[in-house]
Amino acid sequence: MAAAREISSDRFVFGCHRFGFGPAPGGGAVDVERHVVPMVKTALDLGIRTFDSAVLYRATLQLGRALDSMGVDPRTIRFQTKCLRYLGLKAGGAIEHQPDALLQGIPRRYQNLTDKWDTTPAGVEQQICRERIEFGGDVLHGVALHDPPDKEKQAGLDWAADVSPAIAYLRSVRASGFVERIGLGIKEPSFVERFVKAEPGALDYAGVTFCPSILGPMMSIIDLAAREKFQVTLMGINYGQAFTLTSDPLHHAPFLYNYEVATAEERALMSRFFTICGSTPLLHLAAAVAGLLAVHFPDVVTQIVTSTLTPSRLVETVKSAREAHVPAPVWAELKAAGLVPREFPTH
């Protein structure tokens, strides 16, 4: 049996998005006492002390109420959130940008909303102060720009209007001590290098939705982070992209890849992974790769974010990041196929 990877509990972060979006196990709305309190207790029992949310998730109030119910001082945990992207009422020519397949998992109470963007200093201040108040703490461990590449794809991105004013405001509140770190919360790895060039000295952490199919770009980000002195957060470890597939993606029902319905090219890519992994679950590969990144690049890969509403799933995910085993022949074949960089450390 392979030795467990030594990953301290403070490297794990609990993502709160399902506190707001749900659905609760068995369907229906999320209830703080029934669903959120057990999850927060499990996270704390595991030694997790950092919670990640966003204005978009509408989840922070539930976290604050759960901590209050448990008698936990919110100042004893770290809380990080996101800004810029949020849910607002559809009006006029508002367009829903989420794919239909993703909307199926969003509760009916949010169906009349669509994604909005407020990048002004006043808008950012309102968003992050609301998050801090609902959470109940005194400072924010981090604030990440939420999905600017998505805005570019959906409606265009004017850097001077859509990024720089928010960064200027976040720099000011970082200097004051209200925000400890400035980050990114994105799905497109290439945006990290672009951001570093455009906003030198601003980035403290880059959060990227992660699975092994983007391991090549992630290795480049890790190299950049080491040079530019920022940290890397791996997001979505137990649900990200398509690594919960249990059948060959070429013959699988339509599925989401990086939060959009998989294209033919993506289905073919995932099929290659699926075929090579054989009896090794793709989810185990994702957990193993995340764990290995945290072990081998401890000064750079400092957070593994996971999210669920099932306590046992949270325990399983943390355990998998530390213990998931991928046989040596599978690693060798993945490298030979160019799906995993040859230099990637596999033990």
N, C-alpha and C positions, 0 to 999 in steps of 0.2 A: 504494500500500500504506500502511495506517495506521501511524503511528509506534508503536514498542513502548512500553508503559507502564513507567515507571521504578519498579520495586518491588524493594527491596533483599532480598537472600537471607535476612536475619535476620527478615523478615516471614513467611516460610514455616515451618511446623511439620510434622514428620512424625508422623502418628497411628499408634500401634502396635497397634491392636485386632486386626488380622489376624495378628500374630505369635502371639496366643493362640488365636483362634477359627479361623484358617485359612478355607477349606481352601487348601492349597498349590496353586500352578499345576499343573494336571493331576490334582488330587485328592490325598487323603491328608493325613497330619499334616505340620505345619511342622517343618522341620529347621533348626537354627540355622546350621550351616555352609553348607548349600545355599540357604537362602531368606532368612534374616535378615541374615547378614553382607553379601551383595551389596546388600541394600536400605539398610543403614546406610552402607555405603561410598558408594553413589550419593547418598544424602542429604548426606553430608559433602562429597562432591565438588561438589555443587550449592551449597554454602555454608550448608546448613541446620544449625543448631546447637541447635535446640529439639526435644524429643521429648515427645509427649503420650500418656499411658497411663491406666489405671484398674485398680483392684482387680478390677472386673467382667471385664476383658478377659483376665486371667491371661496377660499378655504381657510384664511387666516383667523377669522372669527371663531370657527369651530376649534381650531388649535388653542386659541386663547381661553375659550370656555372649558375645554378639557383640562388644561393646566390649572385653571381656577378650581374646577371640581375636584381635582386630585390634591390640591393644596401645594402645588409646585410653583415656586417663585420663578416667573419667566426670566428674571435676570440671571438665573443659574444655567440657562441653556443659550445656545447661539441660534439666532434666527436670521436667515437671509431670504431676500425676496427679489422680485423683478419689476421693471417698469416699462413704459412705452405702450405695450400692447394690453388691451383690456376688452371686456365685453360691454357693448353699448346697444341701445335700442336701434332696430332697423328703422331708417327714415329716408324718405326721398328715394334716391337711386342707390341706396346701400346694397352691397352685394355680399352674399355669404361665400367666403373663400374656402371653408372647410369642405373636403370631399364628402359625398353622401355616406360613404362607408364609415367615416369617422363620426358623423352626426348621429348615427344609430346608437352610439354609446353615451350621448349627451342627454341629460334629463329634459323632459318636456318643458320645464319652467325656463330653460335657456334657449328654446327653439326660436323664440322671437327676437333673439339678440344676434349680433354679429361682431366681428372683431373690429376694434377702433384703435387709433394710434394718437397719443398725445405726447409730443416730444418737447414741449415748451418747458422751461424751468418751473413755471407755476404748476403745470400739469404733473411734472415729475414729483415736485414737492407734495402735492396733494395725494398722489398715489402712494408714495413711500411713507408719508406720515400717517395715512389711514392704516396701512399695514402695521406700522409700529403700534398704533393705538389699539388695533384689534388684537394684536399679539399680546400686548401688555408689558413689553420690555422697555428698556430705556435707550438702547442703541440698536443699530442694524449691523449684523456681522458682515453683510454684503448686499449690494444691489446690482443686479445684472440687467443689461439691456436685453429686452425680450424680443427675439425673432426679427431683428432688422433685415436679414436676408429675405424673410417671408414678405415683408412690406415691399421690398424691391421687386419681388416676383409678382406680387398681387397688384400693386398700385404705383410702383416706381419709388425710388429712394433719392432724395436730395440731401446729400451728406451735410451741407451747411445748415439746412433747416431741420433735418430729421435725426441727426446724430449729435453734432457739435454742441447745440444749446443744452442738451441733456447732460453731456459729459462735463461741460463747464459748471453746471449746477452741482453735479455729483462730486466734482473735484472740490468745490467749496465746502460741501458738507462732510467730505472726507477729512479735509483740513481742520474742520471744527470738532471732529470726533464723533459726530452723529452716525456717520457711515464709516465702517472700518475698511471696506474693500469695494472696488469697482470691478464689475465682471461682465461677461457675456453669457446669454442663455440661448443657444442656437443649434441648428441642425446641419449647417453647412461649414465643414472644417476650413474651407478656403477663406472664409470671412475673417478668421482670426488674424492671419498675416496682413490682410488689408486693413484691419482695424489698428493693429500695432503701428503700421506705417502712417496712418492718417492721424492717430491720436497718441503720439509718443508719450510714454510715462503714465498713461491713464490706467492701463490694464493691470489688475491684480490677480484675476483668475478668469480662465476661459472654460465655460461649461458647454460641453458638446454632447448631444444625444449620440450614444455610442453603441456600436456592435462591431464584431470583427471584420465585417466587410469594408469598414473605413479605417482599418488598422494602419495601412500605409500612410494616408494623410495624417493620422493621429501621431505616428512616429515623428513626422516632420514638425507637428505642433509642439511635441515634447522637446525636440531639439531647439525650436524657436523660444520656448518658455525658459529653457535653461540659459539661453543667451540673454534674453530680455528681462529675466527675473520676474516672471509671473507664474502662477500655478495653474494646474489643469484639473477640471472636475469632469468625471465621467457620469453622464446622466442616463436615466432610463434603463438600468441594468437588468431588471426582470421583466420589462415589457417593451423595450425599445426596438423599433424597426420590425423585423420579421423573425426574430429568433425564438419564437414559441411555436413555429410550424412543426407539425407532427407527420406530415406526408410530403412527397416530392412537390416542390412549388410549381413545376411544369404542369402538374395535374391537379393542383390544389385550387379550391375555390378562390375567387378574388380576395386578396389580402392587402393590408397596409404595409408599405415599406417607407420608412421615414415620414410617417403620417399622411401619406398619399397612396392611392391605389397603385400597386406595383405595375411597372411597365414590363413589356416583353423582355427587355434587357435585364431588368432587375430580377424577374422571375428566373431567367437563365442563370444569373449570378448565384441566386439563392439555391438553385437546383444543384449547382456545382458544389457548394458547401455541403448541402444535404447528402449528396451521393458520397462524398469523401468521408464525412463524419460517420456514416453508417449507423452503428448502434449507439454512438455517443450523441446524446441529445444536443441540439444546437444551443439550447439555453445553457448547458454545461460549458460549452465552448465559450460563450459570451462571458460567463462568470469567471472561468479560468483565465481568460485573456485580461479581464479587468483586474483580477487579483494579481496577476503577474506584472502588470503595469505598475500597480501600487507598490509592489515589493521591489522591483528593479529600478524604479525611478521615484523613490520616496520623497525627494525634495521638490519634485514637480507635480506628480500625480497625487494630490492630497485629499481628494474626496471621491467617494463612490456613492452616488445618489440612487436610492431605490424607493419604490412606492407601491403600496398595496393597501387593501382594507381587511386582509386576513392575517392575523398574528402569526400563524404557522408559516405563511409564505414569507414573511419578513425574516423569521428565524432561518428558514431554508435558504433564502437568498444570501444572507450574511455567511452562512455555513458554506454555501457553494463557492462564493468568492475566495474563501480560505482553503477549500478542500476539493473542489471539482477537478476530476482527473481526466485528462485527454491522453490516450495512448500515444506512445512515441511514433508508431507508424502513421497515425492520423496527422500528427504535426508534420512529419516528413512529407506526406503527400500534399498537405495544404501548402507547404513551402514550395514543393516542386511545381505545383499548379500556379504559383504566383499569387495565391489568395492570402498568404501570410508572408510578410517580409522575411527573407532568409536570415537576417540578423536578429529577429525577434527571439528573446530568451524564453524557452519553454519549460524551464524547471527552476 
